[in-house]
Amino acid sequence: MIVNFSMDKISIEKKGKIQGNTEAKNNIKFVDVAEESLPAHMNDQAMINFSFQYGVKYLPEIAEIDIKGHLFFLTTKKQKDEILKEWDNGKKINPELSSHLVNYVFSKCGVLALSLSQQVGLPPHIPLPKIAIKKKEEAKKEEKEESKPKAS
């Protein structure tokens, strides 16, 4: 269970003007995994500190966003041993845990990166929802299709 999230570094650098098509690439990387100490009354649990880097690169070499921080993960001692062993033997995190951690980091850092990009006049690095207005004829056609009985 993720119990804490903190950021140590937040930076954005715009290197040039936007001309033509741009592409934004997101990257999340875990750079270190280490055990953290807990109070004595929590001796049946363990805390793991996942250090991460979140980055967005606007191509071709227009801008970069860099966020570094930590996730603190509370778990059992047994699972802690498995996580640390896997990390020590190849800098890997099991896919189920990794997807949970990556989604959490992205939910926090992606929103911040979006705000930062707007502040310096960059396009969003993630697709934003858009509302499309349909013409009356298209809407009526869709209504008819939806109201037809469906075979089961």
Helices and strands as residue ranges (DSSP letters): E 2-14, E 23-36, G 40-42, E 45-59, E 63-76, H 77-88, H 95-119, H 136-147
